[in-house]
Amino acid sequence: MAKKINVVEKVEQEGMVNLIANDLYRLEDIQEACIKLGYDNHKMIDELTGFPNGEDKCVGVLVNE
């Protein structure tokens, strides 16, 4: 049985640095950042999904209700 993922809205606080350990980012934004920084975004996706023979690192799926 899969664990339920709870998502809370991010609260912006002026002058505060936010930790990113458990933040959710859209895949498109991560890919765009990789491209801007000169990283191979396809290899990054392969590493996260375990393609072709590795471990899938997905911990849950965000569902809009």
C-alpha positions as CSV (number, residue, x, y, z in Angstrom):
1,M,0.0,0.0,0.0
2,A,1.3,3.4,-1.0
3,K,1.9,6.2,1.6
4,K,-0.3,9.3,1.2
5,I,1.7,12.5,0.4
6,N,0.5,15.6,2.1
7,V,1.3,18.9,0.4
8,V,1.2,22.2,2.2
9,E,1.3,25.6,0.4
10,K,4.6,27.4,0.6
11,V,4.5,30.5,2.7
12,E,6.8,33.4,1.5
13,Q,8.6,35.2,4.2
14,E,10.5,38.3,3.3
15,G,14.1,38.2,4.3
16,M,14.0,34.4,5.0
17,V,16.0,31.7,3.2
18,N,13.8,28.7,2.5
19,L,15.2,25.2,2.7
20,I,14.5,23.0,-0.3
21,A,14.8,19.5,1.1
22,N,11.1,18.7,0.8
23,D,10.0,21.3,-1.6
24,L,8.0,20.2,-4.7
25,Y,9.1,21.6,-8.1
26,R,7.6,21.0,-11.5
27,L,9.6,18.7,-13.7
28,E,9.6,21.4,-16.4
29,D,11.2,23.9,-14.1
30,I,13.9,21.4,-13.0
31,Q,14.7,20.6,-16.7
32,E,14.9,24.3,-17.5
33,A,17.3,24.9,-14.7
34,C,19.5,22.0,-15.8
35,I,19.6,23.4,-19.4
36,K,20.4,26.9,-18.1
37,L,23.3,25.5,-16.0
38,G,24.6,23.3,-18.8
39,Y,23.6,20.0,-17.3
40,D,22.3,17.1,-19.3
41,N,18.6,17.1,-18.3
42,H,17.9,13.8,-20.1
43,K,20.6,12.0,-17.9
44,M,19.0,13.6,-14.8
45,I,15.6,12.2,-15.7
46,D,17.1,8.8,-16.5
47,E,18.8,8.8,-13.0
48,L,15.6,9.8,-11.2
49,T,13.4,7.3,-13.1
50,G,15.9,4.4,-13.0
51,F,16.1,4.1,-16.7
52,P,17.0,1.6,-18.0
53,N,18.2,-0.6,-15.1
54,G,18.4,1.5,-12.0
55,E,16.2,2.2,-9.1
56,D,13.2,4.5,-9.6
57,K,13.5,7.3,-6.9
58,C,9.9,8.4,-7.2
59,V,8.3,8.7,-3.7
60,G,4.7,9.6,-4.8
61,V,2.5,11.2,-7.3
62,L,1.0,14.6,-6.8
63,V,-2.7,14.6,-7.7
64,N,-4.8,17.7,-8.1
65,E,-8.1,17.0,-6.5
